[in-house]
């Protein structure tokens, strides 16, 4: 079953892809939100992304702290697999807000020399305290 075929899901995927770097990352992130915990094989099957794409995104998104991982102990020979989970969408949005604030402040202060060296500080207010 393809979870990304309805217009609502496509709209969600598009919105999330604007917060992340690509559609593949948004598909991956949404899959983890919907499934809470998943192994890389589950993610490959669930997102229908190429295995090498999933491996690359696992590394990239883990390094950017968009996903968390925990080792699964197994009795088999070889590496123990990981279970992956996504960060809260609220945390993802809060990070994006900080980036936007920084960019807006940079733009606003480009003219600080022409307005008497007064610095401007733009802050985007949001309610909630999920960390």
C-alpha positions in Angstrom: 0.0 0.0 0.0 1.4 3.4 -1.0 0.9 5.9 1.8 1.8 8.8 -0.5 -0.9 8.7 -3.1 -3.7 10.9 -1.7 -3.6 14.6 -2.2 -3.4 15.2 1.5 -0.4 13.1 1.8 1.2 14.8 -1.2 0.5 18.2 0.5 2.0 17.0 3.7 5.1 15.7 1.9 5.5 19.0 0.0 5.2 21.0 3.3 7.7 18.8 5.1 10.1 18.9 2.1 10.3 22.6 2.5 11.6 22.1 6.0 14.1 19.4 5.0 16.4 19.2 2.1 14.5 17.0 -0.3 11.3 15.1 -1.1 13.2 11.8 -0.3 14.0 13.2 3.2 10.4 14.3 3.7 9.1 10.9 2.6 11.5 9.2 5.0 10.6 11.5 7.9 6.9 11.1 7.4 7.3 7.3 7.3 9.1 7.4 10.6 6.4 9.6 12.2 3.7 7.3 11.0 5.5 4.2 12.2 7.2 5.5 15.3 10.2 3.0 15.1 11.5 1.2 12.1 14.6 -0.6 10.8 16.3 0.4 7.6 14.7 -2.6 5.8 11.2 -1.4 6.9 12.0 2.2 5.7 13.1 0.9 2.3 9.9 -1.1 1.9 7.6 1.6 3.3 9.0 4.5 1.4 9.9 2.7 -1.8 13.2 4.6 -1.9 16.3 2.9 -3.2 18.4 1.1 -0.5 21.4 3.3 -1.2 19.3 6.4 -0.9 17.9 5.2 2.5 21.4 4.4 3.8 22.6 7.9 2.7 19.6 9.6 4.3 20.0 7.5 7.5 23.5 8.9 7.9 22.7 12.5 6.9 19.5 12.8 9.0 21.1 11.1 12.0 24.1 13.6 11.8 21.6 16.5 11.6 19.7 15.1 14.6 16.4 14.8 12.6 16.2 11.1 13.5 17.5 9.0 16.5 18.6 5.5 16.5 19.0 2.7 19.0 20.8 -0.7 18.6 18.7 -3.8 18.6 20.5 -6.7 20.2 20.3 -9.9 18.2 21.8 -13.4 18.5 22.9 -13.5 14.9 26.4 -13.0 13.6 27.1 -9.6 12.1 26.2 -6.1 13.0 23.3 -5.4 15.2 20.6 -3.4 13.3 19.3 0.0 14.5 15.7 1.1 15.2 15.1 4.6 13.9 12.7 7.3 15.2 12.0 10.8 14.0 12.2 13.9 16.1 8.9 15.7 16.9 7.5 18.0 14.1 7.4 20.8 16.7 11.2 20.5 17.3 11.7 20.5 13.5 9.6 23.6 13.1 11.4 25.4 16.0 14.8 24.7 14.4 13.4 26.2 11.1 12.1 29.3 12.9 15.6 29.9 14.4 17.1 29.7 10.9 14.5 32.1 9.5 15.1 34.5 12.4 18.9 34.5 11.7 18.4 35.2 8.0 15.8 38.0 8.7 18.2 39.6 11.2 21.1 39.4 8.7 18.9 41.2 6.1 17.5 43.7 8.5 21.0 44.7 9.7 22.5 45.2 6.2 21.4 48.8 6.5 22.7 49.4 10.0 25.3 51.9 8.7 22.6 54.0 7.1 20.2 54.1 10.1 22.8 55.4 12.6 24.3 52.0 13.5 21.1 50.9 15.3 20.9 47.1 15.2 17.5 45.4 14.6 16.5 42.2 16.3 13.6 40.2 14.7 12.1 37.5 16.8 9.4 35.0 15.7 7.2 34.2 18.7 5.7 30.7 19.0 3.7 29.1 21.8 4.5 25.7 23.3 7.4 24.2 25.1 8.2 20.9 23.5 12.0 20.2 23.6 
